[in-house]
């Protein structure tokens, strides 16, 4: 049926429909048409088909800037008498200087529109008007340039321009446009909008005209799209819903990432809202337990319902090992007061701390690290905002610790220049740090702190304070004076009361001593088995007299040896090439920020000792272990990731896997002579709460990784050492090497400085240096770009010494070492004690079969 209106009627009454019914009740042929105004100055047309399945269509309009100006002598055309000159061919960014007509259509819900052609298109132009026309189509209309991708272009089509100004010519391009669309039909699926632009370009003057001829035959549209509308059958859809990782009580709300292939919104249901419930499109973790999260999509007129997909969500109580990985945004609260006290001059002093913590308030108590800055107790030197303190505060808080960077009482430069004046300053600082510990215990509930998980971390002078608190007991004075020679108060300042104080270590777990070390000249403590476990981290260049403010490593070496001797878990790490505060200047030759490495080493040690404390504090391993034959011995993995489902264990003996020994414990019963050997365990962490490739070679808790395997007899002078020896390093996936110093009385130690003569000789030491350079000769292992790297240095003026880097994947097979796959390069040189040392780097791919690097040192006769 055709419904029309006579030409010239009012626009509101020009709406009409042309519908042809096809053979199927689910398809209809359509005309989507527009009637243009006659003798009108309007710039848009709101005439449209109302065929079922078509929304609109929307208005047919001229571009902004085109003025509708129909001359009375030409009442049958609609367009403009002014046209942009010099337009360009349509395409991306090529329509902005063209003028155009535009219109839109939309497919209704459940319908599909196929446009296969047009009913009629006659264009009228003047001599200077557009020379070419294109019909552009897209399903987006993101900007005024109409250059979305993909952009479909039909054309360009040439028109006939008259020769003389003032003349006009009509060009019928219907057949050309029809053929172009028929060859590439336009299909609009349900709900989609099609955007069209009829673009003219290539005119020579702004006075040129470009119009659409509007005198269509009676009962037809001036312009219409032809095609058909069909029912669009429903489409199947699926839901993609990834499984959950480890979820911890107190974590941020989870943003669930389920998606439907239809693009429709997914809804969720929790089987146990008391464990986790939905709020504002997020999943709130409420208590420890298990719930099933089901993702659904109900479908609509275009899509069938999707099959539900469920994932199991287990909310766990955080375990110590959950604090190994950075996972939280951090916020800092500045200037929280914790103590008001008189200083050594009797001046009332307010002490405060800056609190680094995760941004959201946790629902479970968090471990606490008290950060103690350095600066030599000097009031003009540093405070709690030292850069490494700030960096470590953020690093630890991102893992879930709460870190308190504290003030403590300092002294004027002139009042702490000797041991006698620095000792009272240390005692003042230690007393303040203890007050910070008391503040943590007293305010644990208010701040969400775990009063049974308190850790200390200090750098430089702060490291000495951390060491003092870790090992000093009541009465440990070592004959030192308790007086304060710089105090002007009467009685003397509070340092004297601290000198005899009882140190309450309840809730304190471990201490980190960074580039500090106890003062060897006024140490006032006796190490015993009740002291705190300590990790000590230094740069090998620290202690060099050329570096201002440096502290040698001997105090930490000595403390480490004493702690290990009495069974207190401890670690000593030297970072090769770094100076004091891990500087990379003032003669140091390291270039990478060491703080992330230090944070990782420290966090791992803290977690290890926290787990040990929670397990009852029993140390399974010692540096040496003797057991009577016929008895039973149970070995337990020293680092057990209790929170990781599926954690794997593989026990080894002398570097060789023990078949079937894959549990957290190894039982030897009865003990036989064949059981003698070195035992270790490889721990796999499948849920990646550690780094993805963190499957580390672990030694016993109290047995440090030995950097040097040396011959302990027959070395009484440099020239009589054996012709070869081996330095082996086991890879632990952290960029540093934990070092155990050999005994000071070893017969191979010709200069009595604790270093084996052959290692000193081959790797760069000389007698001229004395002990100054010894901390700069130790190799370092790192993992860089998936390669295991060993950095070392050798003397360049001794042709009798050869140093070869070798690799193996089987420590139990001495014949498997080879240099075939090792890449060695020279990376520079360094001068120490007047000798030039060549810096070298050896590396090997870090894969499952390449885990060990060593240096083989040979001396020719």
Beta strands, then each sheet from edge to edge (+ up, - down):
strand 1: 18-21
strand 2: 27-34
strand 3: 44-45
strand 4: 54-55
strand 5: 60-62
strand 6: 77-80
strand 7: 99-107
strand 8: 111-118
strand 9: 122-126
strand 10: 132-138
strand 11: 152-158
strand 12: 168-172
strand 13: 186-188
strand 14: 193-201
strand 15: 210-213
strand 16: 223-231
strand 17: 239-240
strand 18: 247-248
strand 19: 259-260
strand 20: 267-270
strand 21: 276-279
strand 22: 282-285
strand 23: 289-296
strand 24: 309-316
strand 25: 330-342
strand 26: 348-358
strand 27: 366-372
strand 28: 402-406
strand 29: 449-459
strand 30: 508-514
strand 31: 533-539
strand 32: 570-575
strand 33: 633-636
strand 34: 648-653
strand 35: 656-657
strand 36: 665-668
strand 37: 679-684
strand 38: 696-698
strand 39: 724-730
strand 40: 737-738
strand 41: 780-784
strand 42: 787-795
strand 43: 801-808
strand 44: 823-832
strand 45: 835-845
strand 46: 852-859
sheet 1: 1+ 2- 16+ 8- 13+
sheet 2: 3+ 5- 7+ 4-
sheet 3: 3+ 5- 7+ 14- 10+ 11-
sheet 4: 6+ 15- 9+ 12-
sheet 5: 17+ 19-
sheet 6: 18+ 24+ 23- 20+
sheet 7: 21+ 22-
sheet 8: 25+ 26- 28+ 27+ 29+ 30+ 31+ 32+ 40-
sheet 9: 33+ 36-
sheet 10: 35+ 34- 37+ 38-
sheet 11: 39+ 46- 43+
sheet 12: 41+ 42- 45+ 44-
end
